[in-house]
Amino acid sequence: MNTRTMIPVGHKTLRLREIAPKRSLSFSPNLYRWMRALAHFYADGGVAEAVYRVKPGTPAAEYLGSGSLMIGYPIDGYPGDTDFSGSRLLGVLCNGSEEHRACYGNIAPDLELVEGFWERYLAVGRCAIDPKHQENFLGGDRFNFKMSDDSRICLWCGETHHRVLTPRTVMDESWI
């Protein structure tokens, strides 16, 4: 008899409809499609998927990239199991349900849980994935209406960014 208990991951009360893109432009249509097609859910509701970051200096960092985000969960099928079932989050954001789920062998110890990811995603959408506002997301211009000459306000999370202009000198060389 197996007396081991699996530590729940994901979000025990999150319903898929809560992250539907029709509810907010801040929610990723591709993440929603992937979740609808490939995510796992608890029998009493909630999603079993969680977001993990690849730890630097680990074997997984060598082939997935240090700091890369993964969505899924550790399989924990038997004592000592270190496999992970899921996908690269960037692939999910780009490809939706076309991004396949895979079993990544022996990488669970190389991943750290991104605590509170789903709560943050529910509050600010894709800003939870890109809190430094470095990415442009298709289908949801988060700075569209609140820009002024020297600042912009994110419509999704409310963060204000101020424009800084840094002068530089460029020399062109020619021979005559």
Secondary structure, 3 states (H helix, E strand, C coil): CCCCCCCCCCECCCCHHHHCCCCCCCCCHHHHHHHHHHCCECCCCCECCEEEEECCCCHHHHHHCCCCEEEEEECCCCCCCCCEEEEEHHHHHHHHHHCCCEEECCCHHHEEECCCHHHHHHHHHHHHCCCCCCCCCCCCCCCCCCCCCCEEECCCCCCEEECCCCCCCCCCCCCC
